[in-house]
Amino acid sequence: MSGRSCLLTYREFASKLKDLFEHKKRVSLKDVHLLKVGRHFRYGKNKIIVGRNETENKLLVQMKMPNDYCFEVQNCGSPIALLQGPKTRTALEKAAGLTAFYSDTKQDNVLVKFGKGNFNKSLITRILSKGEVEQLRIT
């Protein structure tokens, strides 16, 4: 028997899976694999996934769907974040704020670049507070 155990026994993974089925009508295998990558957040109809390291950042870029937006704070250590769902102004701000929160920036107002295929759009955002981050986290 291998040393691996079922992912469903991990509370965090089970919560992510439950959230996925509650918010998506057609679930693909790619959606399920994406549950194993990054930190997952929910803002209304939007899902935001933030990479924890360079490997996860690369996976997020590889696994993104055509309508997903990628986010990054440039010129500092930054995660890649994916925004899935409607691209409302507040959803963009939440995704940018989460990206800034997990980046290495020390600025109050952070320039976050984003886009579908490349980082051709930008917005200036504030870093979310720890409390705001926890409210969005899927647990």
N, C-alpha and C positions, 0 to 999 in steps of 0.2 A: 504494500500500500504506500502511495506517495505521501509526502508531508503536506500536501495541499488539502485545505478544507473547503467546503462549499461556501461560495461568496454570500449566499443568502443567510448564512449564520452570522455575518457581520452586520450589526445594526445599521451602520452608515450606508452600506450598499443596499440593504433591504429598503431603507427609507428613500434612497435615490430611485430604486426600481418602482416603488409604490407611487412616487411623485410622477415618474415617467408615464405610467399607465393612467394616472388621473388626468394628465394634461395633454396626452397625445393619442389621437384616434388610431393611427397606423404606426405601430412600433416596428422598426427594422432591427436586424442584427447589429447594424452599425450603431444604432441608438444605445443598445445594451452594452456594446463594447466601450462606448464613450463614457458610460457610468464608472468605469474603472480608472478614468483619467481626470486629474484635477479636483478642484474644490467646486461644488455645485451650489448654485443659488437660484432662487425663484423670485421673480418680480411680476406679479399678475400672470399674464399669458407668456411671459418671457422666461427663458432659461439662460443663465449666464454661467459659463464654466471657466475657471481661472487655473492656469497651469501652476504647478508647484516647483518645477525645475525645468532645465533646458530640454530634457527628454520629453517631458509632458508638453512643453510648448510646441515642439516639433510634431508630436502626435496630434495636437489640436489643429494645427495648420493642415496636416494631411487628412484629417477626418472631417473637416468642416464641410458643410453642405453648401451648394451654390448661393443660397440666400442668407447664409450666416455672415455676420460681420466679425472681423478680428480687431482687437484693440491692443495697443502697446504704448508705453511711455518710452520715448526714445532718449538716447544719451544717458541712460542709467540702467542698472539691472532691473529688468521688468518682466513680469509674466506676459504671456499671450492670454487674452481672454476672448471667448466666443460669446456672441449674443445671438440667440435663436428666438424666433418669434417676431411680433410686430416691432418695427423700428420707430417707435414713438420718441419724442424728445426726452421724456423722462426715462424711458428704457435705455436710451443712449447714455444719458447722464449717470444712471446707476451702473452700467457696465464700465464706463470710464472711471467712475469713482472707485469701483472695486479694483480695477487695474491699477489705479494710483495707490490704493491702500496697500496692495501687495508688492508694489515696486520699491526700489531703494531710494526714491526721491525724498528730499527733505523740504521741498517747497510747499507753500500754502496753496497756491494756484498752479495746477499741473496741466501742461499741454499733453493731451492724449491723442495719438493718431489712430485712425481706424478706417475700415473699408471692407469691401467684399473680396477683391482679389489682391489689392495692395493697400497701403496705408495712405490713401489720397485725400482723406478728409481729416479734420481735427476739431477738437473742442477743448476749451479750458475748463477744468473742473476742480472742485475741492476734493480732498481725500475724505472718504467716508469715515465716520467714527466707528470704533469697535462695536458699539451697540447697534448701529445701522447695519453693519456687516452681519452680525449675529441674527438680526431679524430676517435677513434675506437668505441665510444659510439653510440648506435642506438637511435636516437632522432626523 
